[in-house]
Every structure is written in C-alpha cells, then in structure tokens.
Amino acid sequence: MNGMKEKGFVKCIEGTVPREPMARLEERGIPSERILTGSSFDEVLPVLERGDTVVVCSFSEVCRGVSSLLEVLGNVLEKEAVLVSLEEPWLNMATESCRWDTLLPGLTEFGKKLVAERTKAGLVRARAQGIRLGRPKGGSPEMDKRLQTCLALYRGSDLPVREICRVGGMHPRTFYRYLKEHGIPLSRKKRDAGDGPQ
C-alpha cells in the first residue's frame, strides 16, 4: 500500500463533518488535507487516481445497503483504486486475503449492521420529535366504549359477567382486569370458572 496515495473519506451529516471519523483517520496517519468529505461517496470518485487507497471508518458512510456497496466497489475497481474500511476488515481490497469465504459472511453481517443502525437512528429521531414508541397505554377509543358499556350493564343489571361481556363484545378476563385496576368491587359471585381472572 502506497502511503502517499492513501486518502480518507468522511461522510458529512447535515453539512457538518463529524469529528470522530476524522480523528480515527488522522490516527491512522492520513493528514487532514488528504481526508475528503462530502454528502456522498460519489463525490470522491472523480478525484480518485490509479493506485489510490481510500480509507473509511465504516462502509455505512459509503453506501446504504449491500447492493450499493457492491456498486461502489465496482466503481472503485474501475478507477484501479482500493477501498478499505476500519470497521469491516473482512473486505480489505488492498490485501490478497479478500476471499469469497470471508466476503459473503461479511456482507451478511454488514447488511444486518446497517438495518440495526437505521432502526436505532429512526428511534432516536422519533423520540426527539416527541413520538411515543411502543404499544400505547390504555385501550383504543373503541375498547373504552366497550368497557363503559359493560360497566353500565354490570352496575345496572343482574346479568352474569359472561353475558355482559358477550353483549359488550369483550372477554370476561379483560373486564375483570379492568374492574380490579380501577378498584371496582365485585358485586356478584362468579357463576362460571371461565368468567374469573386467571
């Protein structure tokens, strides 16, 4: 590997160059003037020369998936250059050790890593926007209406809970759980083993 031809690439995030990848590339010995930055790796391709080695911290800075990684690798090879990732050593184009038996499992892991990174980033963005994640607390408006119907029948009639729940469209266990959670005392005996909480 020719050190004079080694360059780095850092993907800008919202117009800002992240410090951590810059520092990692500088630690590798690439001077800051040879670290290229941009919003896309496609911006680097025109300035690549034969024999260049481009070092990135992660292939996720270069592409959005396995198929786009293969496209980028093809474009780099076309320029007779080499792409190296600090986090994915299984695909080091600069060595003879880049073989199919390490490449295919590496591509699989890379694909999983990208999905995990995007999921985490999406969750962080959603939380920052105040979006509540997960199953909503309480029931839907329709379920609340059913509960109120069943509660009105429970308080205003002597029907068994099983019949109240059949009319109200609710499972008896759900209704008993609601009564328990809201501290409403049971006003009748359980007539059927299937009526009660389990």
N, C-alpha and C positions, 0 to 999 in steps of 0.2 A: 504494500500500500504506500503510495507516494504521499508523504505528509504535506508537501506543498500544494497538492491538488485536493486535499481534504477540505470540504466545506460543510457547514451545518445548515439546517433549516428549522425554523420555529414558526409555527402557525400563530398568527395574530388572532386574538379573541376580541371581537367588537372594537377593532382598530388599535388594540393595545398589545404590546409584546409581553408575554408572561415572563417573569424573572426566573422562575425555577428552571425551565428548559434551557434558557440562555446560560445560566450558571453551570448546569450539567455539561453542556457542550464546551464551555470555556475550561471546565475541569479536565475535559478530555484533551485539551491542548489546542482547540480551534480558536484562533483570535476572533474577537467580536466583529472585526471588519470582514471576516470570511463567513459569518453566520448570516444567511439570507432569511428574510422574514416576508411574510405575505399571508393573505387570507386563504390561499390555495397553493398546493404544491405545483399546480400547472404554471404558476408564475415563475417557477425556478427552472423549468425545463428549457426555455430558450437560452439561458445563460450557462447551461451545462456544456462542458467540453469533454472530449475524448480523454478517458483516464481519470476523470473526477470521481471522488468518493463523497457522497452526500450522507451525512450522519444526522439522524433524527432521534429524539428521545423515545418516541413510540410511533409505530405505523399508523396509529389513530390520528396523528397530526397530518398524515399524508392522504388518507382515504376514509371512506365511510363504511366500507364492507370488504369482504373477501374478494368479490369480483372487481371492485375498483382498485384494490391492492394489486391484483394481477395485471390490470391495465397499466397502472403506474410503473410496475416492474418492467413491463414490456417497453414502455416509453423510455425508461432509464437505460435499458439494454440497447435500445435503438441508438441512443446517443453514445454508446460504448462507455457508459459510466457505471457506477456501482452505488447501491443504496444499502445503508447499514442502520439498524435500529439498536439503541442501547438496551431497550426492554425486551426485545424479541431476538435473541442471539441465534435462534434456530434458522433464521433466514439471513445469513451473512453472505451476501453476494461476493464479498472480497476474498472468501476462502474456498478451498476445494471441498470443504465439509458440508456444503449446502446440497443435501441429497433428498430424494423423494421420501425416504423413511423418516426423516425429521421434518420435512416440509409439510406433508399432509396433516400430521397431528398438530403441528404448529399453526397451520391455517385454521383448523377447527377450534383450537384454543383462542386464537385471535378473534374469530367470529363471536365466540361466547363472551370474550372480554369486551368487545365493542357493544354488544347488547346490554351487558351489565352496566357499562359506563353511561350509555344513553338513558337507561332506566333510572339510574341514580341522579343524573343531571336533570331529567324530567321531573323527578320527585322534588328535588331541591327547588326548581323553578316554580312548581305548583305551590309548594309551601310558602315561597317568597311572595307569591301572588295572593296568598290567603285562602287557597283552595283546601278544603278539608279532605283528607285522604282516608280511604278505608270505608268500611261499612258505616252508614250513617247511624247516629244514636237515635233510638226510638224507632217507631214504625212509620210506615208511609201514611199519608192522609187517609187512604182507603182503609188501612188496618186500624187507624184511630177511630174511624167511623164505625167499623165492625165492633170494636171494643166498647164503644159508647152504646151501641145497640144492645149488645149482650149485657152490659152493666145495667141498662134501663130494664131489661127483661128480668134480670137477676133480682133487682130491688123491687120490681113492681108485680112479680108473679111468683107462683109456687112451682113453676116448671122445673124439672130436673136440669142440672147444668148441661148434661149431654144434649137435651132438646134445645135449650137456649143457644148453645154453640152451633147446633145444626141450623137453626133459624138464622143466627147471626153470621154464619159462614166462617167459623173459627174452630180450631181444635181445642178440646177441653183443657189440655195441659197448658196451652198458651193463655187461656182465660184464667186458670188457677194461678199461673205465674204472675199475671197482671194484678190479680187480687192481692197476692202476697206482697209484691213490690210496692203497692200503694197502701198497704196496711188495712185493707178492707176485710173485716172478719167474715168467715164462712157462716152463712145463716141457715144452712141446711146440711143434712147428712149426705155423705156420698152414697149414692144408691148402687153404683156400679164401680167395680175395680178399675175400669177403663177411664172413669171420669177424673180421678185424682192425679195429683202431681207425682211424677216418678223420677 
